[in-house]
Amino acid sequence: MLSAFMISASVAEVVGLLIFPKATKALSRKKAFLFACALPPIGLILLLVVGFVCPTNILLTAIAGIIVKTGTGLELGCAIVFLADVVDYGEYVLGERNEGVVFSLQTLIVKINSCLHFTRNWFRTRTYSLYSKCSAVTCYTELNSCINVCCTNYWCYLSLYRI
């Protein structure tokens, strides 16, 4: 079941990114984004219903995964376009183009989020004793990301302030 869900969902996410230009032509960007935000909850509700009603139905599970990840692919396309719009607006307001700052901050925010996720999982696993091999690998990966964020912030601080 998981393999059917993951295969269909992975393909659907790529398809969501590929249909993004056509979706924004047919709809406005705002409507495309709202549509993209509406698809994952619909797919997850369908997955919940399938899990209770007919948990062994591979086709409905795959359809739920397709609905969820098509919305996620569209959301990723919207996020990239929104970042480009932020760069253009920054150039309009400030008079200089700073796409490097905008796109690197987006990556930094993702890394900080990963660091916070690691911290939450670390405390949760210590509190409830749910530490397994799988979560150990995940926590190790997130710990490396957290260390990278801290080191990157430290070196950026040193280079910016010439300490």
C-alpha positions in Angstrom: 0.0 0.0 0.0 2.7 2.4 0.9 4.6 1.8 -2.3 1.5 2.4 -4.4 0.9 5.6 -2.5 4.5 6.8 -2.7 4.9 6.0 -6.4 1.7 7.7 -7.5 2.3 10.6 -5.2 5.9 11.2 -6.4 4.8 11.2 -10.1 1.9 13.5 -9.2 4.1 16.0 -7.5 6.2 16.3 -10.7 3.1 16.6 -12.8 1.9 19.3 -10.4 5.0 21.3 -11.1 4.7 20.7 -14.9 1.0 21.8 -15.1 1.7 24.9 -13.0 2.1 27.2 -16.0 -1.1 26.0 -17.6 -2.9 26.3 -14.3 -1.8 29.9 -13.9 -2.9 30.7 -17.4 -6.3 29.2 -16.9 -6.7 30.7 -13.4 -5.0 33.8 -11.8 -2.0 33.2 -9.6 -4.1 33.7 -6.5 -6.8 31.2 -7.6 -4.1 28.7 -8.6 -2.5 29.0 -5.1 -5.9 28.6 -3.4 -6.6 25.6 -5.6 -3.2 24.1 -4.7 -3.9 24.7 -1.0 -7.3 23.0 -1.2 -6.1 19.8 -2.9 -3.9 18.3 -0.1 -6.7 18.4 2.6 -9.1 16.9 0.1 -6.7 14.1 -0.6 -5.9 13.5 3.0 -9.6 13.3 3.9 -10.1 10.9 1.1 -7.1 8.9 2.4 -8.6 8.8 5.9 -12.0 7.6 4.5 -10.2 5.0 2.4 -8.3 3.8 5.5 -11.5 3.3 7.4 -13.8 2.0 4.7 -11.6 -0.1 2.4 -8.0 -0.1 3.7 -6.8 -2.6 1.2 -7.9 -0.7 -1.9 -4.8 0.2 -3.8 -6.5 2.3 -6.5 -8.2 4.7 -4.0 -5.1 5.0 -2.0 -3.1 5.9 -5.1 -5.8 8.5 -6.1 -5.6 10.1 -2.7 -1.8 10.3 -3.0 -2.2 11.9 -6.5 -4.6 14.5 -5.2 -2.4 15.4 -2.2 0.9 15.6 -4.1 -0.6 17.4 -7.2 -1.5 20.2 -4.8 1.9 20.1 -3.3 3.6 20.4 -6.7 1.4 23.4 -7.5 2.3 25.0 -4.2 6.0 24.5 -4.9 5.5 26.2 -8.3 3.7 29.1 -6.6 6.4 29.5 -4.0 9.1 29.8 -6.6 7.1 32.4 -8.6 6.3 34.3 -5.4 10.0 34.4 -4.5 10.7 35.8 -8.0 8.0 38.4 -7.5 9.6 39.4 -4.2 12.9 39.9 -5.9 11.2 42.1 -8.6 9.4 44.1 -6.0 12.6 44.6 -4.0 14.3 45.9 -7.1 11.3 48.3 -7.7 11.4 49.6 -4.2 15.1 49.6 -3.4 16.5 50.3 -6.8 18.9 47.3 -6.7 18.3 43.6 -7.4 19.0 41.3 -4.4 17.9 37.8 -5.6 20.9 36.2 -3.9 19.7 37.4 -0.5 16.1 36.4 -1.1 16.8 32.9 -2.3 19.5 32.2 0.3 17.2 33.4 3.1 14.5 31.0 1.8 17.0 28.1 2.1 18.1 29.4 5.5 14.5 29.4 6.7 14.1 25.7 5.6 17.3 24.8 7.5 16.1 26.6 10.6 12.8 24.8 10.4 14.6 21.5 10.1 16.6 22.4 13.2 13.5 23.3 15.2 11.9 20.0 14.0 15.0 18.1 15.2 14.9 19.8 18.6 11.2 19.0 19.0 11.7 15.4 18.0 14.7 15.0 20.2 12.7 16.2 23.3 9.7 14.1 22.3 11.8 10.9 21.9 13.5 11.5 25.2 10.3 12.1 27.0 8.2 9.2 25.6 11.1 6.8 25.0 10.1 6.2 21.3 13.7 6.3 20.1 14.1 3.7 17.3 16.7 3.1 14.6 14.5 4.9 12.0 14.1 8.0 14.2 17.8 7.8 15.1 18.7 8.2 11.4 16.2 11.0 11.0 17.4 12.8 14.1 21.1 12.4 13.0 20.2 14.0 9.6 18.4 16.8 11.3 21.2 17.3 13.8 23.6 17.7 10.9 21.3 20.3 9.4 21.1 22.1 12.7 24.9 22.1 13.1 25.2 23.5 9.5 22.7 26.3 10.2 24.6 27.2 13.4 28.0 27.2 11.7 26.7 29.1 8.7 25.1 31.7 10.9 28.3 32.1 12.9 30.5 32.5 9.8 28.0 34.9 8.2 28.0 37.0 11.4 31.8 37.1 11.4 32.1 38.0 7.7 29.3 40.7 7.9 30.7 42.4 11.0 34.4 41.8 10.2 35.2 40.4 13.7 
